[in-house]
Every structure is written in structure tokens, then in C-alpha cells.
């Protein structure tokens, strides 16, 4: 009986894994991909080549992952702030929910970035990186959203369960890079609510302009890579501008984004989950600050840290290094607690809250 019960449990846990991996593009979606300047020889390509983690480095990584494990998580609970949603028709606010999930309130509209509410960023419910703090707000308690932006299809940015819940709870369209719409359709998102963009393409939604801009990364939810595109995002309101880096290595394309689309009132820039073995696809914090300067940002809000343990650096290191570099380069910085709503025009001073729990 015990063996039967364990077998049934294993089947239940594994049943969603094929769906979690999404779907491959076909038909008109595939035709658009094949026509993309970024697509060649069956894959999307970076403008500056990037080398993701190689199979040869995996044994060394595995051994290193077993050392200093306690340093890669806080020693006290992460302070989570219950957000108090507002909507200032004239203002610009950012609420960081943890990792790269954030709510941008821009001139009377709300945009949700890379929402991940699941316990793990993994195709499995039993294994994979687990949350270090609870989501600051339940999905059902989010205010009405005007658009959902997805930067790429990795599990810590595109979460099947979150997407399926948002389909039922919200009426907003999903703006995604080329190819990612196939995943969403498999998960039940109506085609009428999916807007797929190539780099430098634009879409108008709810009075806002969204522009997919270049990033230096890779994609894939299974064993194949780069069959969907990755992107950074520009959000233009009537008078205010926001830049979101997505996941990326540092490259000259950000200066081009700044020259063409900047300056920006606020940037949300990836600073965490970096490593010596993958410098081309995740920026170190100093490069994150450089990206903010390149795109001509006003206030910088670091993202992609604190919530999931995805690399070998110490838990507080991304924020420590970003703060030090911001001071050295005279960059205006806000490092909110998860759930804390930041008024871009009157941001709170950086207080080192993470150092008190590290």
C-alpha cells in the first residue's frame, strides 16, 4: 500500500511537467520567427555572442554548490511589506514583489513584469529553487492590470501556474518575445490576449507604448535552447518612461537603447544570480549600474535578487555591490523591501535593510 501511495504521489507530481515545458511554435508564429533578423540556423542569436553555462563546468558547479550554503540565504526572515495599491494618474510608482516580479504604475495604468508567484521556479513541485519569502500580495488581491510583460521563458520569469491564474483573475493582454506565445496558448491563454514582438517592434496597449528592445541572454524550458526570443522592455507613457532590463549580460546595445529611447525616469535592472562561469548572460552588479547609466536612467531599482537562490554568491552581495557602485557613480538608487511601493519622484533612502538580516 505504501509503495502504491508513493507511486500515485509521484505520478501526480510529475503530471504537469510536460505542460510546464510549454510548446513549440508553429504556423504563423513560426513564420514570424523564421523571418526575424535575430533568428538563424534554427535558433535566436544575440547581437554579441554569449556563452551560457557549459556542460563541462557542471561538476565544478555542483561541488561548489555544496560549500558555504548558509551564506547564500538570509539568517533572519526577509521583511515583506504588504503593498497598499494606489493609482496616481500623474505619478510613477514601482512595487517590487521579489526577484524580477514588479508592478509599474505609470500615469494611471498598471503593468505587471515577469510575475512568478509559485513556491518554486522549476517544472517540478518538489525540486528546484524554492522561495526565500512569501509573495507580498496574493494574485487575487492585485488591482486591475492593464498589461503583463514577459522578458523570456525561463522558469524564474515565466511561471505556468501564475499565468493560468492571471488569465482568470485579470483581463490584461500578455506582451511576450517571439515564440513565447506558444507556451501561453498551451496553458490556456486566448490568442486574442497574446502580443508577440521582435526586437524593435512596438505595441500600443491602454494608452501606453511598449517596445521590445535587445538583451544578451538565452532561452529554453527543456533540453533545447534559444527557440524563443528574450528581450528587455521600454514602457512609454504620455510623459513618463520606464526601462526593464530582463535577464542579460552587459553589452553595447544598452547604450543604443539609451540613445534611441532614453532618458528614463526609472530603470529596473538585473543585478543578481551572476557567476564566473556565465558572465555573458547575467550581469554583475557593477554592470547593472553601468546599464542604468547607458540607458540614461534616473532612479535605479535593482531586481533579480533576494527571492530565489540561483547562484553561488552570498545572499546580500548583489545589493551591497550595487549600492557601492551607485554611490561611486552618483546614481540615484532605491532598494525596496519586497512589497514596498516606491514613488519614483520621491524614493526612500537606501537603508541597508538586507544587511541587518544577512
C-alpha positions in Angstrom: 0.0 0.0 0.0 2.8 2.4 0.9 4.5 1.7 -2.4 1.3 2.2 -4.3 0.7 5.5 -2.5 4.2 6.7 -3.2 3.8 5.8 -6.9 0.5 7.7 -7.1 2.1 10.7 -5.5 5.0 10.6 -8.0 2.6 10.5 -10.9 0.6 13.4 -9.5 3.7 15.5 -9.0 5.1 14.7 -12.5 1.9 15.1 -14.4 2.3 18.8 -15.0 6.0 18.7 -16.1 5.3 18.2 -19.8 2.8 21.1 -19.7 5.3 23.2 -17.8 7.8 22.9 -20.6 5.4 24.7 -22.9 5.1 24.2 -26.6 7.0 24.8 -29.8 5.9 27.5 -32.3 4.1 26.5 -35.5 2.1 28.1 -38.3 2.1 31.9 -38.5 4.0 32.2 -35.2 6.8 30.0 -36.6 6.8 32.0 -39.8 7.3 35.2 -37.9 10.3 33.7 -36.1 11.9 32.4 -39.3 11.6 36.0 -40.7 13.3 37.6 -37.7 16.7 39.2 -38.1 17.6 37.6 -34.8 16.8 34.0 -36.0 19.2 31.9 -38.0 20.1 28.2 -38.4 17.2 27.2 -36.1 17.9 29.5 -33.2 17.7 33.0 -32.0 21.0 34.8 -31.7 22.5 37.6 -29.6 24.0 40.6 -31.4 27.1 40.0 -29.2 27.6 36.2 -28.8 27.1 34.8 -25.3 28.2 31.5 -23.9 25.7 30.0 -21.4 26.9 27.6 -18.7 28.7 24.7 -20.3 28.2 21.0 -19.5 31.9 20.7 -18.7 31.6 23.2 -15.9 28.7 21.4 -14.2 30.7 19.1 -11.9 32.7 22.0 -10.5 29.5 24.0 -10.0 27.9 21.1 -8.2 30.8 20.7 -5.9 30.9 24.5 -5.2 27.2 24.5 -4.5 27.7 22.2 -1.5 30.1 24.7 0.1 29.1 27.8 2.1 25.4 27.1 1.6 24.3 29.1 4.6 25.9 32.3 3.2 23.5 32.0 0.2 20.4 32.6 2.3 19.5 35.2 4.9 19.8 34.2 8.6 16.6 36.1 9.5 13.2 36.3 7.7 13.1 38.7 4.8 10.9 41.7 5.7 7.9 41.6 3.4 5.7 44.7 3.1 2.0 44.3 2.4 1.5 46.7 -0.5 -1.1 49.4 -0.4 -2.1 49.8 -4.1 -2.9 53.2 -5.3 -3.2 54.8 -8.7 -1.9 58.3 -9.1 -2.9 59.5 -12.6 0.0 61.9 -12.6 2.6 59.8 -10.9 5.0 56.9 -11.4 5.4 54.2 -8.8 7.1 50.8 -8.7 6.3 47.9 -6.4 8.9 45.2 -6.4 7.4 41.8 -5.3 10.7 39.9 -5.2 13.2 38.5 -7.8 12.1 40.2 -11.1 8.3 40.5 -10.4 7.2 44.0 -10.2 4.2 46.3 -10.7 4.7 49.6 -12.6 2.1 52.2 -12.1 2.6 54.8 -14.8 0.2 57.7 -15.4 -3.0 55.9 -14.5 -2.1 52.5 -15.9 -0.6 49.3 -14.3 1.9 47.0 -15.9 3.0 43.7 -14.3 6.5 42.5 -15.0 7.6 38.8 -15.1 5.1 37.6 -12.5 6.2 34.5 -10.6 4.0 33.6 -7.6 4.8 29.8 -7.3 6.7 28.2 -4.4 9.5 27.0 -6.8 10.8 28.3 -10.1 11.0 24.9 -11.6 8.9 22.4 -13.7 8.7 20.3 -10.5 6.7 20.9 -7.4 9.2 19.0 -5.3 12.6 20.2 -6.5 14.2 23.3 -7.8 14.9 26.7 -6.3 12.4 27.5 -3.5 11.2 30.9 -2.4 13.0 32.6 0.5 10.0 34.8 1.2 6.3 34.7 0.5 4.8 36.8 -2.2 3.9 40.2 -0.6 0.3 40.0 -2.0 -1.9 37.2 -3.3 -2.6 37.2 -7.0 -6.3 37.6 -6.4 -5.6 40.8 -4.4 -3.7 42.6 -7.2 -5.6 45.6 -8.6 -6.7 45.6 -12.2 -3.8 45.2 -14.5 -3.5 46.8 -18.0 -0.7 44.7 -19.4 1.6 41.8 -18.4 5.2 41.9 -19.7 7.3 38.7 -20.0 11.1 39.1 -20.7 11.8 35.4 -21.6 10.7 31.9 -21.0 13.0 30.7 -18.1 11.1 29.4 -15.1 12.0 32.2 -12.8 10.4 34.7 -15.2 7.6 32.7 -16.9 5.5 30.6 -14.4 2.8 28.4 -15.7 0.6 28.5 -12.6 0.8 32.2 -12.3 -0.1 32.8 -15.9 -3.1 30.5 -15.7 -4.3 32.3 -12.6 -3.9 35.7 -14.2 -5.9 34.6 -17.2 -8.9 34.0 -14.9 -8.2 36.9 -12.5 -7.3 39.7 -15.0 -8.3 40.8 -18.4 -4.9 42.2 -19.4 -3.0 41.1 -22.6 0.4 39.4 -22.3 3.2 41.0 -24.2 6.0 38.5 -24.9 9.0 37.9 -27.1 8.7 35.9 -30.3 7.9 32.3 -29.8 6.8 32.6 -26.1 3.1 32.8 -27.2 3.2 29.1 -28.0 3.8 28.4 -24.3 0.9 30.7 -23.3 -1.5 29.2 -25.7 -0.8 25.7 -24.4 -1.6 26.9 -20.9 -5.0 28.3 -22.0 -4.3 31.9 -22.7 -6.6 33.1 -25.6 -4.7 34.1 -28.7 -6.5 37.4 -28.6 -4.7 38.2 -25.3 -1.2 37.4 -26.6 1.0 40.1 -28.3 4.4 38.8 -29.6 7.1 41.2 -30.5 10.5 41.0 -32.1 13.3 43.4 -31.1 12.5 47.0 -32.0 8.8 46.2 -32.6 6.1 48.3 -30.8 2.6 47.8 -29.5 0.1 50.2 -28.0 -2.0 49.0 -25.1 -4.2 51.1 -22.8 -2.6 54.3 -23.9 0.9 53.0 -23.3 3.6 52.2 -25.8 5.6 49.0 -25.3 8.9 48.5 -27.2 10.8 45.2 -27.2 14.5 46.0 -27.1 17.6 43.9 -27.2 19.2 41.9 -24.4 22.1 39.4 -24.2 20.7 36.2 -22.8 19.3 32.8 -23.9 16.0 30.9 -23.6 14.6 27.4 -23.1 12.4 25.4 -20.7 13.7 21.9 -21.5 16.7 20.5 -23.2 16.7 22.7 -26.3 17.8 26.3 -26.2 17.1 29.6 -28.0 13.9 28.6 -29.8 12.2 31.6 -28.3 13.4 35.2 -28.1 14.5 37.1 -25.0 14.1 40.9 -24.6 14.4 44.0 -22.5 11.4 46.4 -22.4 10.7 50.0 -22.8 7.4 51.3 -21.4 6.4 54.8 -22.6 3.5 56.7 -21.0 2.3 60.0 -22.2 5.2 61.8 -20.4 7.0 59.2 -18.3 9.4 56.4 -19.3 10.4 53.1 -17.8 13.2 50.6 -18.8 13.3 46.9 -17.7 16.5 45.0 -18.5 15.1 41.5 -18.2 17.9 38.9 -17.8 21.1 39.9 -19.7 24.8 40.2 -19.9 26.3 43.6 -20.4 26.7 44.7 -24.0 26.8 47.8 -26.1 23.2 47.5 -27.1 22.1 49.3 -23.9 23.9 52.5 -25.0 21.9 52.2 -28.2 18.7 51.8 -26.2 19.5 54.9 -24.3 20.3 57.0 -27.4 17.1 55.9 -29.1 14.6 55.7 -26.3 16.0 57.4 -23.2 16.2 59.1 -20.9 14.1 57.0 -18.5 12.5 58.1 -15.3 13.3 54.7 -13.7 15.0 51.5 -14.6 14.5 48.0 -13.2 17.9 46.3 -13.8 19.1 42.7 -13.2 21.9 42.6 -10.6 21.8 39.0 -9.1 22.4 35.4 -10.0 25.8 36.1 -11.6 28.8 33.8 -11.7 32.2 33.4 -13.2 31.0 30.6 -15.4 28.3 32.6 -17.1 29.4 36.3 -17.3 27.8 36.8 -20.7 24.2 36.1 -19.7 23.8 37.6 -16.1 25.3 40.9 -15.2 27.4 41.5 -12.1 26.0 44.4 -10.0 28.6 46.9 -11.4 27.5 46.1 -14.9 23.9 46.6 -13.8 24.7 50.1 -12.7 26.6 50.7 -16.0 23.5 49.6 -17.9 21.4 52.1 -15.9 23.9 54.8 -16.9 24.0 53.6 -20.6 20.2 53.8 -21.0 20.2 57.3 -19.3 18.2 56.3 -16.3 17.0 58.5 -13.5 16.2 56.2 -10.5 17.6 52.7 -10.5 15.7 49.8 -8.8 17.7 46.5 -8.7 15.9 43.3 -9.4 16.6 39.6 -9.9 17.9 39.0 -6.4 16.8 38.1 -2.8 13.9 35.7 -3.6 15.5 32.6 -5.2 18.9 31.1 -4.6 20.1 30.7 -8.2 23.9 31.3 -8.0 26.9 30.8 -5.7 27.4 34.3 -4.4 26.4 35.3 -0.9 22.8 36.3 -0.5 23.4 40.1 0.3 26.2 40.5 -2.2 24.2 41.8 -5.2 22.6 44.7 -3.2 25.9 45.5 -1.4 27.8 45.8 -4.6 25.1 47.7 -6.5 24.9 50.2 -3.6 28.6 50.7 -3.5 28.8 51.2 -7.3 25.8 53.5 -7.4 27.5 55.7 -4.8 30.7 55.7 -6.7 29.0 56.7 -10.0 26.5 59.1 -8.3 23.5 57.1 -9.4 20.2 57.6 -7.6 19.2 54.2 -6.2 16.2 52.6 -4.3 16.5 49.1 -2.8 12.9 48.5 -1.5 11.8 45.6 0.6 9.6 43.1 -1.2 6.1 44.7 -1.5 7.3 48.3 -0.8 5.8 50.8 -3.2 8.4 53.3 -4.4 7.4 56.8 -5.6 9.9 57.4 -8.3 9.7 61.1 -7.8 10.3 60.8 -4.0 12.1 57.5 -3.4 13.1 56.3 0.1 16.7 56.5 1.0 18.7 53.3 0.9 18.9 52.0 4.4 20.7 48.6 4.1 17.8 46.6 5.4 19.2 43.4 3.8 22.4 43.7 5.8 20.5 43.5 9.0 19.2 40.0 8.2 22.1 38.6 6.3 
